[in-house]
């Protein structure tokens, strides 16, 4: 099974390269081929046009000379034409021919006339109203170009003159340029292939590392980090993955600590409940029974609060955390929370002082959740304070907001731990009991009410937790105003 997975990954990497070859390289090859064909066509057109212009220019000069001879009515045109053809200056490059009225070549500048049945496509094109131009192969299979001009207006014996030139040198020049263009295109294509493979490889390597990293993460190993030196989007992705690994590693450690802490927190009251239940079962002393029942009730309440915190946390994680809001008196809920912890603080030799104001604005919120926030904060203040410590609770109105602060003289929080204390599972001090989610739950509840929870602490001096809540008003039911 493992070999199959590895094979699949290798196939994936080859497929990525194949996709680049099919989608990109094939398109580039097609573009280069089209560009080369267009270049060859343009070069051929340019050279053939130049050759035609040269033939036309030479032929026009000959026709003009013959036209001057024809103006003299006493002059016999045939000897003059022969003389002109024999003295034709470009006869080493092209051949000049005279065509009679029957469409036959009667004499040429070279002195060799073609056979009587030799086809003259340019002459035929001229008779059909064309421009008297033709490119093709001669009887000896040589590629030639022919241009023909009508002279029937200046001679009754001759109907046209034509000039024929070989295209061997022109085609040779075109072939040379074509080979040069092919070499350049091949070099460009080779360069594109090399740079493309290098570029695709530079993507595949970090992607392979990402795949390996994800596989390790899926197995719970968050120690692996991606090494990538590029300063680009892939580098940003690798940095984000490494940062995610750090966060996951921290969260994993916090989760393990949370499980260990919760297990300890559950085991302690359960052990106490079991021990005192066994004692009550075997003892008939009323004082022992009363003391044992008191411990069982307290530990049961402690378990109930812990389970409630866990349930709240689970609801928050799943998005099912809801509030039952209504107009409420914050002072009543705060007073109940303080009253709950008065006896506990006295037993642990911690003094609680609470200056209750006469009146605060009413709050539109969930009274049970707000009371839970106060209980969590006061419980933490007592939990992290030593015997002889002092917890001070104040409630005031500031700028229209309800502000409740709980200050203690406990062990305080390190500056490095302060930004993380509201994070789920996080416990800044592992020597104190607690699950590490109470403060996170309290912060979520306060935030859901549109408020904020701020913490100020000095290590060894104490901590102040400030809860700021906007008063708000109960919304009117729909249809109340019409």
KEBA-621795 format. One record per residue (C-alpha): chain; x, y, z; residue number from 1; residue in one letter. Coordinates in steps of 0.1 Angstrom, whole numbers, plus 2048, in hexadecimal, padded with zeros to 3 digits. Each point is the difference from the previous one (the first is absolute). Example, Ala and Ser with C-alpha at 12.3 -4.5 7.8 and 13.67 -1.06 7.14 Angstrom:
// residues 2
NODE:A:87B:7D3:84E:1:A
NODE:A:80E:822:7F9:2:S
END
This chain:
// residues 482
NODE:A:800:800:800:1:X
NODE:A:81D:818:808:2:X
NODE:A:811:7F8:7E0:3:X
NODE:A:7E0:808:7ED:4:X
NODE:A:7FD:822:812:5:X
NODE:A:824:808:7F7:6:X
NODE:A:7FA:7F6:7DC:7:X
NODE:A:7E2:816:7FF:8:X
NODE:A:814:81E:80D:9:X
NODE:A:81B:7FA:7E6:10:X
NODE:A:7E5:7FD:7E5:11:X
NODE:A:7F2:821:80C:12:X
NODE:A:822:811:7FD:13:X
NODE:A:805:7F2:7DD:14:X
NODE:A:7DC:80B:7F7:15:X
NODE:A:808:824:80B:16:X
NODE:A:81E:801:7E9:17:X
NODE:A:7EC:7EF:7E5:18:X
NODE:A:7E5:81A:804:19:X
NODE:A:81A:81C:7FB:20:X
NODE:A:80E:7EE:7E1:21:X
NODE:A:7DD:7FB:7F1:22:X
NODE:A:7F0:821:80A:23:X
NODE:A:81D:818:7FE:24:X
NODE:A:81D:7F1:7EC:25:X
NODE:A:7EA:7F3:7E4:26:X
NODE:A:7F0:822:7FC:27:X
NODE:A:822:810:7FF:28:X
NODE:A:80C:7E7:7E6:29:X
NODE:A:7E1:807:7EB:30:X
NODE:A:805:826:803:31:X
NODE:A:825:7FD:7F6:32:X
NODE:A:7F7:7EA:7E2:33:X
NODE:A:7E6:818:7F5:34:X
NODE:A:818:81D:804:35:X
NODE:A:81B:7EF:7EC:36:X
NODE:A:7E8:7F7:7E5:37:X
NODE:A:7F4:824:7FF:38:X
NODE:A:824:80C:7FF:39:X
NODE:A:808:7E8:7E3:40:X
NODE:A:7E1:80C:7ED:41:X
NODE:A:809:824:805:42:X
NODE:A:824:7FA:7F6:43:X
NODE:A:7F5:7ED:7E1:44:X
NODE:A:7E7:81A:7F7:45:X
NODE:A:81A:81B:804:46:X
NODE:A:81A:7EF:7EB:47:X
NODE:A:7E8:7F6:7E5:48:X
NODE:A:7F1:823:7FF:49:X
NODE:A:823:80E:7FC:50:X
NODE:A:808:7E8:7E4:51:X
NODE:A:7E0:808:7EE:52:X
NODE:A:806:825:803:53:X
NODE:A:823:7FB:7F1:54:X
NODE:A:7F2:7EC:7E3:55:X
NODE:A:7E4:819:7FA:56:X
NODE:A:819:81D:801:57:X
NODE:A:817:7EF:7E6:58:X
NODE:A:7E3:7F7:7EA:59:X
NODE:A:7F1:823:802:60:X
NODE:A:821:80F:7F4:61:X
NODE:A:801:7E8:7E2:62:X
NODE:A:7DC:808:7F7:63:X
NODE:A:807:826:802:64:X
NODE:A:81E:7FB:7E9:65:X
NODE:A:7EA:7ED:7E7:66:X
NODE:A:7E5:81A:802:67:X
NODE:A:819:81B:7F6:68:X
NODE:A:80B:7EB:7E2:69:X
NODE:A:7DB:7FA:7F6:70:X
NODE:A:7FA:826:7FE:71:X
NODE:A:816:801:7E1:72:X
NODE:A:7EA:7F2:7E5:73:X
NODE:A:81D:7FA:7E9:74:X
NODE:A:813:7EB:819:75:X
NODE:A:7FC:7DA:7FE:76:X
NODE:A:7F9:7F5:824:77:X
NODE:A:80D:7DC:7FD:78:X
NODE:A:825:808:7FB:79:X
NODE:A:7FE:81A:81C:80:X
NODE:A:7F0:7E7:817:81:X
NODE:A:81B:7E6:7F8:82:X
NODE:A:81A:81A:807:83:X
NODE:A:7F0:80A:820:84:X
NODE:A:7FC:7DC:80C:85:X
NODE:A:824:7F8:7F7:86:X
NODE:A:80D:81E:813:87:X
NODE:A:7EA:7FA:81E:88:X
NODE:A:816:809:81E:89:X
NODE:A:7F0:7E7:819:90:X
NODE:A:800:7E2:7E9:91:X
NODE:A:817:7ED:817:92:X
NODE:A:7E6:803:81C:93:X
NODE:A:7E0:7FD:7EC:94:X
NODE:A:7F4:7F7:7DD:95:X
NODE:A:7ED:818:7E9:96:X
NODE:A:7E7:7F1:7E7:97:X
NODE:A:7EB:80D:7E4:98:X
NODE:A:7DD:7F0:7FA:99:X
NODE:A:7EE:802:7DF:100:X
NODE:A:7DB:802:7F9:101:X
NODE:A:7FD:7DA:801:102:X
NODE:A:80E:7FE:823:103:X
NODE:A:821:7F2:7F6:104:X
NODE:A:822:80C:80B:105:X
NODE:A:812:80B:7E0:106:X
NODE:A:821:80B:80F:107:X
NODE:A:811:805:822:108:X
NODE:A:81D:814:80F:109:X
NODE:A:814:7DF:803:110:X
NODE:A:7FA:7F5:7DC:111:X
NODE:A:7EF:7E0:80B:112:X
NODE:A:7DB:7FE:7FA:113:X
NODE:A:7EA:7E8:813:114:X
NODE:A:7EC:7E5:7EE:115:X
NODE:A:7E1:80B:7ED:116:X
NODE:A:7E9:7EE:818:117:X
NODE:A:80F:80F:820:118:X
NODE:A:7E5:80E:816:119:X
NODE:A:802:825:809:120:X
NODE:A:7E9:804:81F:121:X
NODE:A:809:824:805:122:X
NODE:A:7F7:808:7DB:123:X
NODE:A:7DF:7EE:804:124:X
NODE:A:7F9:813:81F:125:X
NODE:A:807:820:7EE:126:X
NODE:A:7E8:7F7:7E4:127:X
NODE:A:7E5:7F8:81B:128:X
NODE:A:803:823:80D:129:X
NODE:A:818:7F7:81C:130:X
NODE:A:821:811:80A:131:X
NODE:A:816:7E8:7EC:132:X
NODE:A:811:7F1:81F:133:X
NODE:A:809:7DC:806:134:X
NODE:A:816:7EB:818:135:X
NODE:A:806:7DC:7F9:136:X
NODE:A:817:7E5:7F3:137:X
NODE:A:810:7FF:7DE:138:X
NODE:A:805:7E1:7EB:139:X
NODE:A:821:7F9:811:140:X
NODE:A:7EE:801:821:141:X
NODE:A:810:821:80A:142:X
NODE:A:7EA:819:812:143:X
NODE:A:7FC:820:7ED:144:X
NODE:A:7ED:820:800:145:X
NODE:A:7F2:810:7E0:146:X
NODE:A:7F2:822:7F9:147:X
NODE:A:7EE:809:7DF:148:X
NODE:A:7F6:821:7F0:149:X
NODE:A:7EA:808:7E3:150:X
NODE:A:810:812:7E2:151:X
NODE:A:7E4:7FA:7E6:152:X
NODE:A:7FA:826:800:153:X
NODE:A:823:807:7F2:154:X
NODE:A:804:7E1:7EA:155:X
NODE:A:7E9:7EB:7EA:156:X
NODE:A:819:7E4:7FD:157:X
NODE:A:807:7FC:825:158:X
NODE:A:7E6:7FE:81B:159:X
NODE:A:815:7FF:820:160:X
NODE:A:822:7FF:80F:161:X
NODE:A:808:7EC:81F:162:X
NODE:A:81D:7FD:818:163:X
NODE:A:809:7E0:813:164:X
NODE:A:817:7FC:81E:165:X
NODE:A:80B:7E3:815:166:X
NODE:A:7F6:800:825:167:X
NODE:A:81C:7EA:80C:168:X
NODE:A:814:81C:811:169:X
NODE:A:7E0:80F:80E:170:X
NODE:A:7F5:7DF:80F:171:X
NODE:A:823:7F9:80D:172:X
NODE:A:7FF:821:813:173:X
NODE:A:7DD:7F8:80D:174:X
NODE:A:80C:7DE:80B:175:X
NODE:A:81E:80F:812:176:X
NODE:A:7E9:818:813:177:X
NODE:A:7E8:7E3:807:178:X
NODE:A:81B:7EB:80F:179:X
NODE:A:80C:81D:815:180:X
NODE:A:7DD:807:80C:181:X
NODE:A:7FC:7DB:808:182:X
NODE:A:820:800:815:183:X
NODE:A:7F5:81F:813:184:X
NODE:A:7DE:7F1:806:185:X
NODE:A:80F:7E0:80C:186:X
NODE:A:818:812:817:187:X
NODE:A:7E3:815:80E:188:X
NODE:A:7EB:7E0:805:189:X
NODE:A:81D:7EE:811:190:X
NODE:A:805:81E:817:191:X
NODE:A:7DA:800:808:192:X
NODE:A:801:7DB:807:193:X
NODE:A:81E:803:818:194:X
NODE:A:7F2:81F:812:195:X
NODE:A:7DE:7F0:801:196:X
NODE:A:80C:7DF:80F:197:X
NODE:A:814:814:819:198:X
NODE:A:7E1:815:809:199:X
NODE:A:7E9:7E3:803:200:X
NODE:A:81A:7EE:815:201:X
NODE:A:802:81F:817:202:X
NODE:A:7DA:7FC:805:203:X
NODE:A:800:7DA:803:204:X
NODE:A:81B:7FF:81B:205:X
NODE:A:7EE:816:81A:206:X
NODE:A:7DF:7F0:7F6:207:X
NODE:A:810:7DE:808:208:X
NODE:A:80C:80E:821:209:X
NODE:A:7DC:80D:807:210:X
NODE:A:7F2:7DD:7F8:211:X
NODE:A:81A:7F0:818:212:X
NODE:A:7F8:81A:81B:213:X
NODE:A:7DB:7FB:7FD:214:X
NODE:A:805:7DA:803:215:X
NODE:A:814:805:81F:216:X
NODE:A:7E7:818:80E:217:X
NODE:A:7E4:7E7:7FA:218:X
NODE:A:814:7E7:816:219:X
NODE:A:804:81A:81C:220:X
NODE:A:824:808:7F9:221:X
NODE:A:803:826:800:222:X
NODE:A:826:802:802:223:X
NODE:A:806:800:7DB:224:X
NODE:A:807:822:7EF:225:X
NODE:A:802:809:7DB:226:X
NODE:A:820:810:7F4:227:X
NODE:A:7FB:818:7E3:228:X
NODE:A:816:81F:7FA:229:X
NODE:A:7EB:80F:7E4:230:X
NODE:A:7F0:822:806:231:X
NODE:A:7E0:7FA:7EE:232:X
NODE:A:7DD:7F3:804:233:X
NODE:A:80C:7DC:806:234:X
NODE:A:818:80E:81B:235:X
NODE:A:7E2:811:810:236:X
NODE:A:7ED:7E0:7FF:237:X
NODE:A:81D:7EC:80F:238:X
NODE:A:803:81B:81C:239:X
NODE:A:7DB:7FD:807:240:X
NODE:A:802:7DA:802:241:X
NODE:A:81E:802:817:242:X
NODE:A:7ED:81A:815:243:X
NODE:A:7E2:7E9:800:244:X
NODE:A:816:7E4:80C:245:X
NODE:A:80C:815:81D:246:X
NODE:A:7DC:808:809:247:X
NODE:A:7F5:7DC:7FD:248:X
NODE:A:81E:7F5:815:249:X
NODE:A:7F7:819:81A:250:X
NODE:A:7DB:7F7:7FF:251:X
NODE:A:80A:7DB:803:252:X
NODE:A:815:806:81E:253:X
NODE:A:7E4:815:80F:254:X
NODE:A:7E7:7E5:7F9:255:X
NODE:A:815:7E6:810:256:X
NODE:A:805:816:81E:257:X
NODE:A:7DB:807:801:258:X
NODE:A:7F8:7DA:7FF:259:X
NODE:A:819:7FA:81C:260:X
NODE:A:7F3:81D:814:261:X
NODE:A:7DB:7F7:7FB:262:X
NODE:A:808:7DC:809:263:X
NODE:A:810:80B:820:264:X
NODE:A:7E4:819:808:265:X
NODE:A:7E7:7E4:7FB:266:X
NODE:A:813:7E6:813:267:X
NODE:A:804:816:81F:268:X
NODE:A:7DB:806:808:269:X
NODE:A:7F7:7DD:7F5:270:X
NODE:A:819:7F2:818:271:X
NODE:A:7F3:817:81C:272:X
NODE:A:7DC:7F6:7F8:273:X
NODE:A:808:7DB:800:274:X
NODE:A:814:802:81F:275:X
NODE:A:7E7:813:814:276:X
NODE:A:7E3:7EA:7F2:277:X
NODE:A:812:7E1:80D:278:X
NODE:A:806:811:822:279:X
NODE:A:7DC:80A:803:280:X
NODE:A:7F6:7DD:7F7:281:X
NODE:A:814:7F1:81C:282:X
NODE:A:7FD:81C:81A:283:X
NODE:A:7E2:808:815:284:X
NODE:A:80E:820:810:285:X
NODE:A:7E9:81E:7F7:286:X
NODE:A:81D:818:800:287:X
NODE:A:814:7EA:7E8:288:X
NODE:A:7E1:7FC:7EA:289:X
NODE:A:7F9:825:7FF:290:X
NODE:A:824:808:7F8:291:X
NODE:A:801:7E6:7E5:292:X
NODE:A:7E0:80B:7F0:293:X
NODE:A:80D:824:800:294:X
NODE:A:81F:7F4:7ED:295:X
NODE:A:7EC:7EC:7E8:296:X
NODE:A:7E8:81D:7F8:297:X
NODE:A:81E:818:7FB:298:X
NODE:A:813:7E8:7EA:299:X
NODE:A:7E0:7F8:7EC:300:X
NODE:A:7FA:825:7FA:301:X
NODE:A:825:803:7F5:302:X
NODE:A:7FB:7E3:7E8:303:X
NODE:A:7E0:810:7F3:304:X
NODE:A:811:821:7F9:305:X
NODE:A:81C:7EE:7EE:306:X
NODE:A:7E8:7EC:7EB:307:X
NODE:A:7EC:81F:7F8:308:X
NODE:A:820:812:7F5:309:X
NODE:A:809:7E2:7E9:310:X
NODE:A:7DD:800:7F1:311:X
NODE:A:801:826:7FA:312:X
NODE:A:822:7FC:7F0:313:X
NODE:A:7F2:7E4:7EA:314:X
NODE:A:7E3:815:7F6:315:X
NODE:A:817:81D:7F7:316:X
NODE:A:816:7EA:7EA:317:X
NODE:A:7E1:7F2:7EE:318:X
NODE:A:7EF:822:7FC:319:X
NODE:A:7E2:7F6:815:320:X
NODE:A:807:818:81D:321:X
NODE:A:7E0:815:805:322:X
NODE:A:7F6:81B:818:323:X
NODE:A:7DE:805:810:324:X
NODE:A:800:826:801:325:X
NODE:A:7E9:816:814:326:X
NODE:A:802:81F:815:327:X
NODE:A:814:7F8:820:328:X
NODE:A:80F:80F:81F:329:X
NODE:A:826:7FC:7FF:330:X
NODE:A:803:809:825:331:X
NODE:A:7E9:7E3:80A:332:X
NODE:A:815:7E6:7EC:333:X
NODE:A:821:80F:80D:334:X
NODE:A:7F3:800:824:335:X
NODE:A:7F6:7DB:7FD:336:X
NODE:A:822:7F7:7F2:337:X
NODE:A:812:812:81C:338:X
NODE:A:7EA:7F0:81A:339:X
NODE:A:808:7DD:7F2:340:X
NODE:A:825:805:806:341:X
NODE:A:7FF:812:822:342:X
NODE:A:801:7E0:814:343:X
NODE:A:81A:7F0:7E9:344:X
NODE:A:816:81E:802:345:X
NODE:A:7FD:801:826:346:X
NODE:A:80A:7DB:802:347:X
NODE:A:81F:807:7EB:348:X
NODE:A:808:81F:815:349:X
NODE:A:7FB:818:7E3:350:X
NODE:A:7EE:821:805:351:X
NODE:A:7E5:80B:7E8:352:X
NODE:A:7F5:824:7FF:353:X
NODE:A:7E3:80B:7EA:354:X
NODE:A:7F4:824:7FD:355:X
NODE:A:7DE:7FD:7F2:356:X
NODE:A:7F3:81F:7EF:357:X
NODE:A:7DC:80C:805:358:X
NODE:A:7F6:7FD:7DC:359:X
NODE:A:80E:7F5:7DE:360:X
NODE:A:7EF:801:7DD:361:X
NODE:A:7EC:7E1:7F8:362:X
NODE:A:810:7E8:7E7:363:X
NODE:A:7F0:7EE:7E4:364:X
NODE:A:810:7DE:802:365:X
NODE:A:7FF:7DC:80D:366:X
NODE:A:801:803:826:367:X
NODE:A:80C:7DC:805:368:X
NODE:A:81D:805:7E9:369:X
NODE:A:80A:821:80F:370:X
NODE:A:7FF:7F0:823:371:X
NODE:A:816:7E4:7F2:372:X
NODE:A:819:81A:7F4:373:X
NODE:A:801:810:823:374:X
NODE:A:803:7DE:811:375:X
NODE:A:81D:7F6:7E9:376:X
NODE:A:813:820:806:377:X
NODE:A:7FB:800:826:378:X
NODE:A:809:7DB:801:379:X
NODE:A:820:807:7ED:380:X
NODE:A:809:81D:818:381:X
NODE:A:7FC:7EA:81E:382:X
NODE:A:811:7E2:7F0:383:X
NODE:A:81F:814:7F7:384:X
NODE:A:802:812:822:385:X
NODE:A:813:7F3:81E:386:X
NODE:A:7F3:800:824:387:X
NODE:A:7FF:823:80D:388:X
NODE:A:7F9:80E:7DE:389:X
NODE:A:7E6:819:7F6:390:X
NODE:A:7E6:801:7E4:391:X
NODE:A:7EF:821:7F8:392:X
NODE:A:7E1:802:7EB:393:X
NODE:A:7F3:821:7F2:394:X
NODE:A:7E2:808:7E9:395:X
NODE:A:7FD:823:7F1:396:X
NODE:A:7F1:812:7E2:397:X
NODE:A:818:810:7E8:398:X
NODE:A:7F6:813:7E1:399:X
NODE:A:7DE:7EE:801:400:X
NODE:A:810:7DD:802:401:X
NODE:A:7FF:7E8:81D:402:X
NODE:A:823:7F9:80C:403:X
NODE:A:807:7E4:819:404:X
NODE:A:824:7FA:80C:405:X
NODE:A:80E:7E4:815:406:X
NODE:A:823:806:80F:407:X
NODE:A:814:7E7:814:408:X
NODE:A:822:800:811:409:X
NODE:A:809:7DE:7F4:410:X
NODE:A:81E:7F2:7EC:411:X
NODE:A:7F8:814:7E1:412:X
NODE:A:807:7F6:7DC:413:X
NODE:A:821:802:7ED:414:X
NODE:A:802:81A:7E4:415:X
NODE:A:806:7E5:7E6:416:X
NODE:A:7E1:7EC:80C:417:X
NODE:A:7E9:81E:802:418:X
NODE:A:7F6:801:7DA:419:X
NODE:A:7F7:7DB:802:420:X
NODE:A:7EB:7FD:820:421:X
NODE:A:7DF:803:7ED:422:X
NODE:A:80A:7E5:7E8:423:X
NODE:A:7EE:7DF:804:424:X
NODE:A:813:7E5:813:425:X
NODE:A:81B:819:80B:426:X
NODE:A:80B:7FF:825:427:X
NODE:A:81B:819:80A:428:X
NODE:A:805:7EF:822:429:X
NODE:A:7FF:7DA:801:430:X
NODE:A:803:7FF:826:431:X
NODE:A:7DC:80D:804:432:X
NODE:A:7E1:7EC:7FA:433:X
NODE:A:7EA:807:7E2:434:X
NODE:A:7F8:7F4:7DD:435:X
NODE:A:80E:81E:7ED:436:X
NODE:A:7E0:807:7ED:437:X
NODE:A:7EC:815:81A:438:X
NODE:A:810:821:7F5:439:X
NODE:A:7FC:7F7:7DB:440:X
NODE:A:7DB:7F9:806:441:X
NODE:A:7FC:821:814:442:X
NODE:A:810:814:7E4:443:X
NODE:A:7E9:7F0:7E6:444:X
NODE:A:7E1:808:815:445:X
NODE:A:80B:825:805:446:X
NODE:A:808:803:7DB:447:X
NODE:A:7DD:7F2:7F7:448:X
NODE:A:7F1:81C:815:449:X
NODE:A:813:81A:7ED:450:X
NODE:A:819:806:81C:451:X
NODE:A:824:7F9:806:452:X
NODE:A:815:7EF:81B:453:X
NODE:A:822:810:808:454:X
NODE:A:81C:7F2:816:455:X
NODE:A:81C:813:811:456:X
NODE:A:819:7ED:814:457:X
NODE:A:822:803:811:458:X
NODE:A:812:7E0:809:459:X
NODE:A:802:7FD:826:460:X
NODE:A:7E9:81E:806:461:X
NODE:A:7DE:7F6:7F4:462:X
NODE:A:7E7:801:7E3:463:X
NODE:A:7E3:817:7F7:464:X
NODE:A:7E4:7F4:7E9:465:X
NODE:A:7E9:81B:7F2:466:X
NODE:A:7DF:7F7:7F0:467:X
NODE:A:7F0:81C:7EB:468:X
NODE:A:7DC:7FB:7F4:469:X
NODE:A:7EA:818:7EC:470:X
NODE:A:7DD:803:811:471:X
NODE:A:7EB:7FC:7E1:472:X
NODE:A:7DA:800:7FC:473:X
NODE:A:7E8:7E5:7FB:474:X
NODE:A:7F6:800:7DB:475:X
NODE:A:7DB:807:7F9:476:X
NODE:A:7EC:7E3:7F1:477:X
NODE:A:7FA:801:7DB:478:X
NODE:A:7E0:812:7F7:479:X
NODE:A:800:815:820:480:X
NODE:A:803:820:7EC:481:X
NODE:A:7E9:805:7E2:482:X
END
